[in-house]
Amino acid sequence: MIDELKRFVQDTDVEVEELPWGPHEWLSRPGLTSADQLLLVRVSMPPGQAHRFHRHPELEEIIYVISGCAEQWIDHEHRLLGVGDIAHIPADVPHGTWNAGQETLVFLAILGPAHCEGPMLIDLSEQQPWASLRQ
């Protein structure tokens, strides 16, 4: 199996996952590369879309904006992020990303570790205070 895992990932190797807030292009994850500590995904979020409040119980995350403008929330705090800006989200901290512009928001999400015991993501978007925080 190790021989089948990529050390170099090219455009034709990318695994695309269609999610409601935009396509996710997996550049590194278990089964694609042998990385144990890192996941890497490029997200293209159309205008008006958002990855509403959620948390990753065992994963920390860095979001790096490639193009567009993100309204990034980490817990009860938020900032507008532009090209080259990052946000660091510690494990188990509620957060959400909204496309704050008129063009597609493209960002990289780097998460680690690549493996976890429990669920990778817990949706908080219907729970208070997260459901009404942006209002």
C-alpha positions as CSV (number, residue, x, y, z in Angstrom):
1,M,0.0,0.0,0.0
2,I,2.8,2.4,0.8
3,D,4.0,2.2,-2.8
4,E,0.5,3.3,-4.0
5,L,0.5,6.4,-1.7
6,K,1.7,9.7,-3.3
7,R,4.8,11.6,-2.4
8,F,4.0,14.1,-5.2
9,V,0.4,15.1,-5.7
10,Q,-0.4,16.5,-9.1
11,D,-3.6,18.1,-10.4
12,T,-4.8,14.7,-11.8
13,D,-4.4,13.1,-8.4
14,V,-6.5,15.5,-6.4
15,E,-9.6,13.9,-4.8
16,V,-12.6,16.2,-5.1
17,E,-15.4,16.1,-2.6
18,E,-18.6,18.1,-3.3
19,L,-20.0,19.7,-0.1
20,P,-22.8,22.2,0.3
21,W,-20.4,25.1,0.9
22,G,-18.2,24.3,-2.2
23,P,-16.0,21.7,-3.7
24,H,-13.1,20.4,-1.5
25,E,-10.0,19.4,-3.4
26,W,-8.1,17.0,-1.2
27,L,-4.3,17.4,-1.7
28,S,-3.2,15.2,1.2
29,R,-5.3,12.8,3.4
30,P,-5.1,9.2,4.4
31,G,-5.3,7.0,1.3
32,L,-3.8,9.6,-1.0
33,T,-0.5,10.3,0.8
34,S,1.2,8.7,3.8
35,A,1.1,11.8,5.9
36,D,0.2,11.0,9.5
37,Q,0.1,14.5,11.0
38,L,-1.4,16.7,8.2
39,L,-4.5,17.0,6.1
40,L,-4.5,19.6,3.3
41,V,-7.6,20.6,1.3
42,R,-8.3,23.5,-1.1
43,V,-11.8,24.9,-0.8
44,S,-13.6,27.0,-3.4
45,M,-16.5,28.7,-1.7
46,P,-19.0,30.5,-4.0
47,P,-20.4,33.9,-3.1
48,G,-23.1,33.6,-0.4
49,Q,-21.9,30.3,0.9
50,A,-20.5,29.4,4.3
51,H,-19.1,26.6,6.3
52,R,-21.2,27.5,9.3
53,F,-20.1,27.0,12.9
54,H,-18.6,23.6,13.7
55,R,-15.7,22.2,15.6
56,H,-13.0,19.6,15.2
57,P,-12.7,17.8,18.6
58,E,-9.2,16.4,17.9
59,L,-7.9,18.5,15.1
60,E,-6.3,21.9,15.0
61,E,-6.6,23.9,11.8
62,I,-5.0,26.7,9.8
63,I,-6.9,28.5,7.1
64,Y,-4.9,30.3,4.5
65,V,-6.7,32.6,2.0
66,I,-5.6,32.3,-1.6
67,S,-8.2,34.6,-3.2
68,G,-11.3,36.4,-2.2
69,C,-12.4,37.6,1.3
70,A,-13.4,35.4,4.2
71,E,-15.4,36.4,7.3
72,Q,-13.6,34.1,9.7
73,W,-15.0,33.4,13.2
74,I,-13.1,31.7,15.9
75,D,-15.3,31.2,19.0
76,H,-17.0,34.6,19.5
77,E,-14.3,36.6,17.7
78,H,-14.2,37.4,14.0
79,R,-12.0,39.1,11.3
80,L,-12.1,39.7,7.6
81,L,-9.3,37.8,6.0
82,G,-7.8,38.6,2.6
83,V,-5.2,37.1,0.3
84,G,-2.3,35.8,2.3
85,D,-4.0,36.1,5.7
86,I,-4.4,33.1,8.0
87,A,-6.5,32.0,11.0
88,H,-5.4,29.4,13.5
89,I,-8.1,27.4,15.1
90,P,-7.1,25.2,18.1
91,A,-8.7,21.8,18.5
92,D,-12.3,21.7,19.7
93,V,-12.9,25.4,19.3
94,P,-16.1,26.5,17.5
95,H,-15.4,28.3,14.2
96,G,-17.0,29.1,10.8
97,T,-16.0,30.6,7.5
98,W,-18.3,32.8,5.3
99,N,-17.5,34.1,1.9
100,A,-17.6,37.9,2.5
101,G,-17.1,38.9,-1.1
102,Q,-18.6,38.9,-4.6
103,E,-16.1,36.4,-6.0
104,T,-15.3,32.8,-5.2
105,L,-13.3,32.5,-1.9
106,V,-10.4,30.0,-2.3
107,F,-8.5,28.9,0.7
108,L,-6.3,26.1,2.0
109,A,-7.2,24.3,5.2
110,I,-4.4,22.5,6.9
111,L,-5.5,20.2,9.7
112,G,-3.7,17.9,12.0
113,P,-3.3,15.2,12.9
114,A,-4.5,13.2,9.9
115,H,-6.2,10.5,12.0
116,C,-8.5,10.9,15.0
117,E,-10.4,8.6,17.3
118,G,-13.8,10.2,17.3
119,P,-15.7,12.3,14.7
120,M,-13.7,14.6,12.6
121,L,-16.3,17.4,12.6
122,I,-19.3,18.3,14.8
123,D,-21.8,20.7,13.3
124,L,-22.9,23.5,15.7
125,S,-24.8,25.6,13.2
126,E,-28.3,24.8,14.7
127,Q,-27.1,25.1,18.4
128,Q,-27.1,28.3,20.5
129,P,-25.3,30.6,20.7
130,W,-23.9,29.7,17.3
131,A,-27.1,29.7,15.4
132,S,-27.8,33.4,16.1
133,L,-24.3,34.8,16.7
134,R,-23.9,36.5,13.4
135,Q,-27.4,38.2,13.5
